[in-house]
Amino acid sequence: MLSLSPRGTASDFWRYAAPVLALALTALITGALFAAMGRPALLTVTTFLITPLLATGGLEALLVKAAPLVMMGVGLSIAYRANVWNIGAEGQYILGALAAGGLALALPDAPGWVIVPLLIAAGLVGGAGYALIVAWLRTRFNANEILTSLMLAYVAQYLLVYLVTGPWRDPDGFGFPQTALFSDAAGGPRLIDGSNLHLGLMFAPLIALAAWVMLGRSVLGFQLRVMGQAPRAARFAGFDENRLIWLAMAISGGLAGLAGMFEVTGNQGQLTINLGPGYGFTAIIVGFLGRLNPLGVIPAGLLLALTYLGGDAAQMNLGLSSAITGIFQGILLFCLLGSDVLISHRLHWKRRP
């Protein structure tokens, strides 16, 4: 029978091979699930993972969807490396979008060189400010940040619904829950004329690279890593734990808000009740799939972005439910958590006595 035995030290090989194993297991499990539903397993998995890349404009759509996931995944990776469990990136994403969207509506005639930097600042401040509520609750009242950040995400969602169906609703929108369209200047310049490739696609890899350098080469990064790996050693060394919690939450929340700002101004062009299909929660999977490494978050973000496109392709080509994307992502997360056991344990065959 199969059994697990502890390793003496963590396996560097399985640290990076576990995500590959998890993806392979996810493909097998979802294929079996499709077969049980009466669908050709190979065709369905191919439609889900390959067809979107072969479609016209598929690569462009993939990059646009990956940009917010990479930004949020990088921010969450920094927080999780510091043992600060921010689960509410969805709420911080919405607050960043609201802050930027409100500013875009208030300044419809501002030129691009003025409005774009203001929108970037608004997104960062909106997301970071909302995340700092969680930091304050933890440092002041020792409230669990997992619960508080998650609950605040639902508060942000209801605030969004209130604004786009009430004070900010477009009077010429025929009653639809949406704001007026933002000016062309608010969307910023396109990386390629006539495409949807906005500035966020340039910011995402640069943010990942900067976060990688910060974690590995700076004093702040060292302090965050030590606090996550050995909190008692961090306190013994004199690190200010509360300050690091505030910084980790501000960075992760600010990047989530920045992602919301680029999504709503560069991609959608207005505020609606559906800013993104749960990007903030998907970013948690992105962070862990990328091994909490800012550079590893980039391919992880591309993969999870592909699941959104694959879900759309499976709906149109095979008539599957829209829930298929969430099912695939959930299976991937569980397979990743299971595969991570191999980092600290060996799997071997043991004969029954």
Secondary structure, DSSP 8 states (H G I E B T S, - for coil): -EEEEE-SS--HHHHHHHHHHHHHHHHHHHHHHHHHTTS-HHHHHHHHHTHHHHSTTHHHHHHHHHHHHHHHHHHHHHHHHTT-----HHHHHHHHHHHHHHHHHH-TT--HHHHHHHHHHHHHHHHHHHHHHHHHHHHHH---HHHHHHHHHHHHHHHHHHHHHTTT--TTSTT-SB-----TGGG---SSTTS---THHHHHHHHHHHHHHHHHHSHHHHHHHHHHH-HHHHHHTT--HHHHHHHHHHHHHHHHHHHHHHIIIIIISS-BS-SSSSHHHHHHHHHHHTTT-TTTHHHHHHHHHHHHHHHHHHHHHH---TTHHHHHHHHHHHHHHHHTHHHHEEEEE----
